[in-house]
Amino acid sequence: MPGISGLDLLKIVRSQGNDTPFIFITAFPNEGVRARAVKAGADVLLEKPFSSSVLIDCIEAALNGDRQGTGQ
């Protein structure tokens, strides 16, 4: 996403009062990214690479309001 990071997008979405489930996907997982994503309001942090079944599980969890923190 040119010009904006995923964390920035998440912060904007949440600051506008939007509570749509948000699955944060990253290729650079570490505790700092995880902490910032959860603090910003991510429902799930999904680490690349991932299988389609893991993505489906994360989508279902997010739609059910289950804040998993991680999809791995």
Beta strands, then each sheet from edge to edge (+ up, - down):
strand 1: 23-26
strand 2: 44-47
sheet 1: 1+ 2+
end
